Amino acid sequence: MKRNTIYTLLLIGSGSLLFGCAETPKLDELLKKKSELRKELSELQEEINKLEKTEDVSSIPLVTLGKVEEQEFVHKISVQGNVETDQDAVINAELGGLISTIHVNEGDRVEKGQSLVSIDASMINASIKEVQTQFDYANYLLKKQEELKERGIGSEFDYEGALNQVNSLESKLNTLQLQKSKATIVAPFTGVIDQVFAKQGQMASPQGPVLRIVNTNEITISADLSEKHLKNIHVGTVVKVSFPNFKDTTIAVKVSSVANYIDPTNRTFRITATIKNNKILVPNMLAELEITDIKEEKALVIPSVSILKDYNNRDYVFAAKKSKENTYTLKKVFVNEIEKFNGVSMIEVKEKLSVGSSLVVKGIKGITESDIVRTK
């Protein structure tokens, strides 16, 4: 609209000049009018140029540029883990019977082999006494058969029968003694009594839990990782561990074992890290592991948002080359994104792309290699 008005003024001025010539005014008046028209024409042409320039700039896509840099690249993975201990046991009675005495309370620290619970063994003691009497008599008979055999009077059959009776009763006596030992539940390892399930006067059975004993002095933190990380995780890899329930507690440990087996159901492998002299962590606590699986001292890195994919799933970026003030031409450059972390990608260059090259970072959608772009 504005441009049309300008062209109208130009036409009116030209017409005035022709009309004036038709009336043959004086030469100085014509020259003066001509000078005024030229000045007006120059001003109008300048305004046209400004309008055309404004329209051209507004049609150029506005983008933000980033740089190709060579720097240290660190990639970390975060997974959820679990606190575990091998010495966490629910103790059941091996012998059924009446619980006569519970020697410990919850929270007590016990040593390996210490008596925890006693079960009434009066019936077993009676059986032992009975078998012991039979055993003593069998030994007496065997001794007599040996004396007869030495004198050449006794028979081999009677001697072997007496010997067999002694061995049989001895075996039975040992079995009863073993059963009697099961009437006392002892600590399988040094630890703390976490919970006592049974009560004095109750009947104990092999299927029923009596108490739980836990040793948390040495614990392990375990986690399952995707198999794609297997090549980068090894024994000795440093792991940063934090605990959701202890927000001010963060520790650094080293991986102590890496599984040699991939779980086929979820394609993961297991890692563990051992913590000794533990004082605060307990089994089954949640842990959050942060593992540095890639660390390159000198890596070619670019902003991750600058990477696009073509129809063949290939990675590429738009390299920007300055042409005029704040305007740039574009070139499509193919790259290989090795890994990314925190908005930065480590790349392998497939085409020429040097450190310090400018890349389109924002405003990248919708532009093509043939476009000219501008920055603010």
Helices and strands as residue ranges (DSSP letters): H 2-22, H 27-58, E 64-67, E 69-84, E 88-92, E 97-102, E 109-110, E 115-119, H 122-150, H 156-181, E 184-186, E 191-196, E 203-204, E 209-214, E 219-226, G 227-232, E 238-243, E 246-254, E 257-258, E 268-275, E 286-303, G 304-306, E 308-309, E 315-324, E 327-341, E 344-349, E 358-362, E 372-374
